Amino acid sequence: QVQLIESGGGSVQPGGSLRLSCRASGRSFSSGAMAWFRQAPGKEREFVAYPTWTHGRSYYADSVKGRFTISGDKAKSTVFLQMDKLEPEDTAVYYCAARTSRLVLSAIRGPEHYDYWGQGTQVTVSS
């Protein structure tokens, strides 16, 4: 059974930090793609970050650029999301996503291109 196991969510005050982790179990995604998405209440799921595994650099949503850092171990199918300077607008359920085959650069931001999803981890930023 393939699972993406997420951890690290929680509640934090504005300006604080959290670190999310995602570990794949049941199969390897070392030849494919992994990424982070998020979904706030009443909104569509949106792309957050993609690691520098296949396209030479990491990619971020404009709203998190300069505050979030994605990293990971391709061989271990593990990704992390370091979130600094958190804002109330970052409140959402964060999902790890994966795909067994490579994604072209133009497709990395589309949730429809990923085949496996984690259960989600809640991040709440509030004073």
MDAnalysis code that builds the backbone (N, CA, C; Angstrom):
import MDAnalysis as mda
import numpy as np

u = mda.Universe.empty(381, n_residues=127, atom_resindex=np.repeat(np.arange(127), 3), trajectory=True)
u.add_TopologyAttr("name", ["N", "CA", "C"] * 127)
u.add_TopologyAttr("resid", np.arange(1, 128))
u.add_TopologyAttr("resname", ["GLN", "VAL", "GLN", "LEU", "ILE", "GLU", "SER", "GLY", "GLY", "GLY", "SER", "VAL", "GLN", "PRO", "GLY", "GLY", "SER", "LEU", "ARG", "LEU", "SER", "CYS", "ARG", "ALA", "SER", "GLY", "ARG", "SER", "PHE", "SER", "SER", "GLY", "ALA", "MET", "ALA", "TRP", "PHE", "ARG", "GLN", "ALA", "PRO", "GLY", "LYS", "GLU", "ARG", "GLU", "PHE", "VAL", "ALA", "TYR", "PRO", "THR", "TRP", "THR", "HIS", "GLY", "ARG", "SER", "TYR", "TYR", "ALA", "ASP", "SER", "VAL", "LYS", "GLY", "ARG", "PHE", "THR", "ILE", "SER", "GLY", "ASP", "LYS", "ALA", "LYS", "SER", "THR", "VAL", "PHE", "LEU", "GLN", "MET", "ASP", "LYS", "LEU", "GLU", "PRO", "GLU", "ASP", "THR", "ALA", "VAL", "TYR", "TYR", "CYS", "ALA", "ALA", "ARG", "THR", "SER", "ARG", "LEU", "VAL", "LEU", "SER", "ALA", "ILE", "ARG", "GLY", "PRO", "GLU", "HIS", "TYR", "ASP", "TYR", "TRP", "GLY", "GLN", "GLY", "THR", "GLN", "VAL", "THR", "VAL", "SER", "SER"])
u.atoms.positions = np.array([
    [0.847, -1.193, 0.000],
    [0.000, 0.000, 0.000],
    [0.886, 1.248, 0.000],
    [0.598, 2.144, -0.930],
    [1.385, 3.364, -1.041],
    [0.815, 4.419, -0.106],
    [1.686, 5.028, 0.678],
    [1.264, 6.097, 1.568],
    [2.263, 7.235, 1.527],
    [1.739, 8.437, 1.640],
    [2.574, 9.614, 1.871],
    [2.250, 10.066, 3.288],
    [3.245, 9.972, 4.158],
    [3.028, 10.222, 5.571],
    [3.566, 11.595, 5.931],
    [2.642, 12.491, 6.299],
    [3.007, 13.862, 6.615],
    [3.044, 14.072, 8.120],
    [3.841, 15.028, 8.533],
    [3.884, 15.409, 9.938],
    [4.407, 16.826, 10.054],
    [4.207, 17.431, 11.215],
    [4.800, 18.731, 11.487],
    [3.850, 19.911, 11.515],
    [2.586, 19.703, 11.239],
    [1.657, 20.812, 11.287],
    [1.385, 21.247, 12.715],
    [0.616, 22.330, 12.854],
    [0.282, 22.813, 14.178],
    [-0.184, 24.245, 14.147],
    [-0.241, 24.841, 15.319],
    [-0.671, 26.231, 15.458],
    [0.517, 27.094, 15.851],
    [0.587, 28.265, 15.257],
    [1.699, 29.167, 15.519],
    [1.227, 30.596, 15.371],
    [1.906, 31.505, 16.038],
    [1.583, 32.921, 15.923],
    [2.200, 33.496, 14.650],
    [1.644, 34.578, 14.147],
    [2.232, 35.235, 12.978],
    [3.712, 35.543, 13.223],
    [4.503, 35.283, 12.184],
    [5.940, 35.462, 12.306],
    [6.684, 34.223, 12.753],
    [5.950, 33.210, 13.164],
    [6.570, 31.978, 13.640],
    [6.963, 31.039, 12.517],
    [7.445, 29.871, 12.916],
    [7.953, 28.892, 11.947],
    [7.399, 27.503, 12.238],
    [7.286, 26.721, 11.190],
    [6.948, 25.311, 11.289],
    [7.724, 24.555, 10.212],
    [7.944, 23.272, 10.451],
    [8.624, 22.439, 9.465],
    [7.770, 21.200, 9.213],
    [7.362, 21.033, 7.971],
    [6.563, 19.875, 7.576],
    [7.468, 18.804, 6.965],
    [7.096, 17.566, 7.189],
    [7.825, 16.435, 6.616],
    [6.863, 15.519, 5.883],
    [7.350, 14.906, 4.836],
    [6.564, 13.933, 4.091],
    [7.470, 12.775, 3.704],
    [7.051, 11.594, 4.069],
    [7.834, 10.389, 3.749],
    [6.965, 9.415, 2.989],
    [7.474, 8.913, 1.865],
    [6.731, 7.937, 1.074],
    [6.969, 6.540, 1.623],
    [5.902, 5.772, 1.642],
    [5.964, 4.387, 2.081],
    [5.276, 3.506, 1.058],
    [5.875, 2.400, 0.712],
    [5.236, 1.465, -0.199],
    [5.757, 1.491, -1.614],
    [6.364, 2.594, -2.009],
    [7.009, 2.676, -3.314],
    [7.915, 3.885, -3.344],
    [8.793, 3.874, -4.305],
    [9.747, 4.971, -4.459],
    [9.265, 5.953, -5.509],
    [9.516, 7.212, -5.243],
    [9.210, 8.259, -6.219],
    [10.492, 8.938, -6.701],
    [11.605, 8.231, -6.565],
    [12.901, 8.817, -6.916],
    [13.017, 9.131, -8.401],
    [12.226, 8.483, -9.227],
    [12.242, 8.777, -10.662],
    [11.095, 9.682, -11.079],
    [10.341, 10.128, -10.112],
    [9.165, 10.924, -10.443],
    [9.207, 12.311, -9.857],
    [8.141, 12.673, -9.169],
    [8.008, 14.028, -8.653],
    [7.294, 14.016, -7.311],
    [7.686, 14.961, -6.462],
    [6.982, 15.208, -5.205],
    [6.856, 16.709, -5.026],
    [5.813, 17.135, -4.335],
    [5.579, 18.568, -4.169],
    [4.681, 18.792, -2.961],
    [4.564, 20.053, -2.572],
    [3.647, 20.452, -1.517],
    [2.540, 21.331, -2.106],
    [1.322, 21.068, -1.666],
    [0.164, 21.879, -1.990],
    [-0.519, 22.260, -0.687],
    [-1.467, 23.178, -0.778],
    [-2.265, 23.529, 0.395],
    [-3.678, 23.898, -0.035],
    [-4.589, 23.774, 0.917],
    [-5.987, 24.113, 0.643],
    [-6.573, 24.792, 1.867],
    [-6.985, 26.031, 1.671],
    [-7.642, 26.788, 2.730],
    [-9.147, 26.576, 2.627],
    [-9.890, 26.794, 3.709],
    [-11.338, 26.600, 3.682],
    [-12.001, 27.431, 2.585],
    [-12.815, 26.784, 1.789],
    [-13.535, 27.474, 0.741],
    [-12.729, 27.806, -0.488],
    [-11.489, 27.351, -0.530],
    [-10.626, 27.646, -1.677],
    [-10.161, 26.360, -2.343],
    [-9.678, 26.503, -3.565],
    [-9.157, 25.357, -4.284],
    [-7.759, 25.012, -3.780],
    [-7.394, 23.767, -4.009],
    [-6.045, 23.341, -3.649],
    [-5.039, 24.081, -4.525],
    [-3.974, 24.588, -3.914],
    [-3.019, 25.377, -4.666],
    [-1.585, 24.883, -4.440],
    [-0.783, 25.080, -5.450],
    [0.624, 24.701, -5.418],
    [1.381, 25.563, -4.413],
    [2.313, 24.952, -3.694],
    [3.143, 25.670, -2.755],
    [4.625, 25.607, -3.163],
    [5.153, 24.378, -3.349],
    [6.591, 24.272, -3.615],
    [6.937, 22.939, -4.266],
    [8.029, 22.968, -5.045],
    [8.523, 21.796, -5.770],
    [10.039, 21.771, -5.618],
    [10.624, 20.624, -5.275],
    [12.062, 20.588, -4.983],
    [12.919, 20.591, -6.243],
    [14.202, 20.826, -6.018],
    [15.136, 20.910, -7.129],
    [15.641, 19.530, -7.541],
    [14.764, 18.636, -7.872],
    [15.134, 17.269, -8.222],
    [15.309, 17.042, -9.706],
    [14.511, 17.668, -10.508],
    [14.533, 17.351, -11.936],
    [14.662, 18.560, -12.839],
    [14.507, 19.729, -12.312],
    [14.525, 20.903, -13.178],
    [15.569, 21.928, -12.761],
    [16.529, 21.520, -11.947],
    [17.673, 22.363, -11.666],
    [17.504, 23.389, -10.571],
    [16.302, 23.623, -10.128],
    [16.073, 24.589, -9.062],
    [14.714, 24.301, -8.438],
    [14.476, 24.868, -7.270],
    [13.185, 24.728, -6.614],
    [12.218, 25.768, -7.153],
    [10.937, 25.448, -7.063],
    [9.903, 26.377, -7.509],
    [8.912, 26.615, -6.372],
    [8.435, 27.853, -6.280],
    [7.547, 28.256, -5.198],
    [6.386, 29.079, -5.735],
    [5.278, 29.018, -5.012],
    [4.200, 29.960, -5.274],
    [4.693, 31.353, -4.899],
    [4.237, 32.338, -5.619],
    [4.670, 33.715, -5.341],
    [4.362, 34.123, -3.902],
    [3.274, 33.614, -3.359],
    [2.842, 34.020, -2.022],
    [3.762, 33.512, -0.916],
    [4.599, 32.507, -1.203],
    [5.470, 31.954, -0.167],
    [6.946, 32.160, -0.471],
    [7.244, 32.687, -1.633],
    [8.636, 32.867, -2.041],
    [9.374, 33.747, -1.037],
    [10.557, 33.309, -0.639],
    [11.351, 34.059, 0.332],
    [11.041, 33.715, 1.770],
    [9.957, 32.976, 2.006],
    [9.591, 32.598, 3.372],
    [9.630, 31.083, 3.581],
    [9.318, 30.330, 2.540],
    [9.287, 28.869, 2.622],
    [10.479, 28.297, 1.873],
    [10.975, 27.165, 2.364],
    [12.078, 26.473, 1.705],
    [11.753, 24.985, 1.627],
    [11.798, 24.447, 0.421],
    [11.563, 23.024, 0.239],
    [12.901, 22.309, 0.108],
    [12.987, 21.144, 0.698],
    [14.187, 20.324, 0.588],
    [13.767, 18.868, 0.640],
    [14.724, 17.988, 0.504],
    [14.364, 16.584, 0.588],
    [15.456, 15.671, 0.104],
    [15.151, 14.406, 0.135],
    [16.064, 13.364, -0.311],
    [15.347, 12.554, -1.379],
    [15.773, 12.755, -2.617],
    [15.105, 12.090, -3.732],
    [15.193, 10.574, -3.595],
    [16.335, 10.077, -3.216],
    [16.540, 8.635, -3.109],
    [15.641, 8.009, -2.046],
    [15.306, 8.783, -1.021],
    [14.450, 8.287, 0.053],
    [13.001, 8.710, -0.117],
    [12.690, 9.396, -1.206],
    [11.317, 9.874, -1.461],
    [10.783, 10.618, -0.247],
    [11.568, 11.580, 0.206],
    [11.210, 12.368, 1.380],
    [11.355, 13.839, 1.043],
    [10.371, 14.627, 1.430],
    [10.443, 16.074, 1.231],
    [10.091, 16.789, 2.523],
    [10.664, 17.970, 2.682],
    [10.414, 18.813, 3.838],
    [9.983, 20.193, 3.349],
    [9.252, 20.882, 4.200],
    [8.875, 22.255, 3.905],
    [9.119, 23.080, 5.160],
    [10.164, 23.902, 5.107],
    [10.462, 24.825, 6.194],
    [9.682, 26.107, 5.943],
    [8.818, 26.458, 6.881],
    [7.958, 27.622, 6.721],
    [8.325, 28.655, 7.778],
    [8.840, 29.772, 7.344],
    [9.239, 30.864, 8.232],
    [8.377, 32.089, 7.975],
    [8.395, 33.002, 8.901],
    [7.616, 34.241, 8.769],
    [6.177, 33.939, 8.372],
    [5.582, 33.016, 9.070],
    [4.228, 32.597, 8.733],
    [3.235, 33.721, 8.938],
    [2.249, 33.743, 8.053],
    [1.210, 34.764, 8.061],
    [-0.149, 34.091, 8.217],
    [-1.146, 34.822, 8.710],
    [-2.486, 34.219, 8.834],
    [-2.994, 33.644, 7.509],
    [-2.577, 34.247, 6.403],
    [-3.003, 33.767, 5.085],
    [-2.411, 32.404, 4.732],
    [-1.441, 31.955, 5.499],
    [-0.864, 30.632, 5.268],
    [-1.680, 29.521, 5.922],
    [-2.691, 29.890, 6.680],
    [-3.535, 28.891, 7.332],
    [-4.235, 28.027, 6.286],
    [-4.019, 26.719, 6.387],
    [-4.564, 25.782, 5.405],
    [-4.200, 24.365, 5.829],
    [-4.788, 23.407, 5.130],
    [-4.330, 22.028, 5.223],
    [-3.247, 21.847, 4.155],
    [-2.111, 21.379, 4.553],
    [-0.985, 21.192, 3.647],
    [-0.882, 19.727, 3.254],
    [-0.739, 19.509, 1.945],
    [-0.695, 18.156, 1.408],
    [0.621, 17.893, 0.680],
    [1.145, 16.716, 0.883],
    [2.254, 16.224, 0.100],
    [1.679, 15.458, -1.088],
    [2.257, 15.647, -2.266],
    [1.781, 14.977, -3.470],
    [2.946, 14.311, -4.182],
    [2.655, 13.236, -4.897],
    [3.718, 12.513, -5.585],
    [3.221, 11.880, -6.873],
    [4.182, 11.614, -7.721],
    [3.898, 10.987, -9.012],
    [5.101, 10.119, -9.340],
    [4.871, 8.961, -9.920],
    [5.965, 8.025, -10.163],
    [6.797, 8.381, -11.383],
    [6.271, 9.170, -12.295],
    [7.028, 9.544, -13.490],
    [7.317, 11.036, -13.464],
    [8.290, 11.448, -14.253],
    [8.695, 12.843, -14.279],
    [7.575, 13.727, -14.779],
    [7.613, 14.964, -14.313],
    [6.691, 15.985, -14.782],
    [7.452, 17.028, -15.574],
    [6.876, 17.459, -16.671],
    [7.475, 18.590, -17.371],
    [7.271, 19.827, -16.518],
    [8.141, 20.801, -16.728],
    [8.124, 21.978, -15.867],
    [6.765, 22.677, -15.875],
    [6.135, 22.714, -17.013],
    [4.858, 23.424, -17.125],
    [3.750, 22.763, -16.331],
    [3.969, 21.529, -15.867],
    [2.911, 20.775, -15.180],
    [3.087, 20.686, -13.670],
    [4.220, 21.118, -13.131],
    [4.501, 20.858, -11.722],
    [3.526, 21.555, -10.783],
    [2.865, 22.622, -11.230],
    [1.974, 23.376, -10.344],
    [0.534, 22.880, -10.382],
    [0.246, 21.901, -11.235],
    [-1.119, 21.414, -11.365],
    [-1.404, 20.207, -10.510],
    [-2.308, 20.292, -9.553],
    [-2.600, 19.136, -8.704],
    [-3.109, 17.935, -9.493],
    [-3.688, 18.170, -10.644],
    [-4.244, 17.073, -11.444],
    [-3.161, 16.152, -11.994],
    [-1.911, 16.575, -11.920],
    [-0.823, 15.776, -12.494],
    [-0.188, 14.831, -11.477],
    [-0.651, 14.866, -10.241],
    [-0.078, 14.020, -9.193],
    [-1.030, 12.874, -8.883],
    [-0.474, 11.701, -8.669],
    [-1.270, 10.493, -8.493],
    [-1.489, 10.092, -7.041],
    [-0.609, 10.522, -6.160],
    [-0.686, 10.112, -4.760],
    [-0.684, 11.351, -3.862],
    [-1.480, 11.260, -2.805],
    [-1.625, 12.388, -1.885],
    [-1.544, 11.905, -0.444],
    [-0.949, 12.756, 0.394],
    [-0.973, 12.481, 1.815],
    [-2.327, 12.830, 2.408],
    [-2.481, 12.566, 3.699],
    [-3.756, 12.802, 4.369],
    [-3.949, 14.273, 4.707],
    [-2.883, 15.042, 4.632],
    [-2.961, 16.461, 4.945],
    [-2.595, 16.739, 6.394],
    [-1.986, 17.878, 6.616],
    [-1.648, 18.300, 7.972],
    [-2.049, 19.765, 8.134],
    [-2.755, 20.060, 9.205],
    [-3.304, 21.401, 9.423],
    [-2.218, 22.353, 9.914],
    [-2.176, 23.519, 9.285],
    [-1.319, 24.615, 9.734],
    [-2.220, 25.800, 10.020],
    [-2.158, 26.303, 11.240],
    [-2.982, 27.438, 11.646],
    [-2.076, 28.542, 12.153],
    [-2.219, 29.719, 11.559],
    [-1.421, 30.876, 11.956],
    [-2.380, 31.925, 12.495],
    [-2.284, 32.182, 13.783],
    [-3.235, 33.077, 14.416],
    [-2.634, 33.655, 15.686],
    [-3.010, 34.889, 15.980],
    [-2.558, 35.514, 17.218],
    [-3.591, 35.311, 18.318],
])
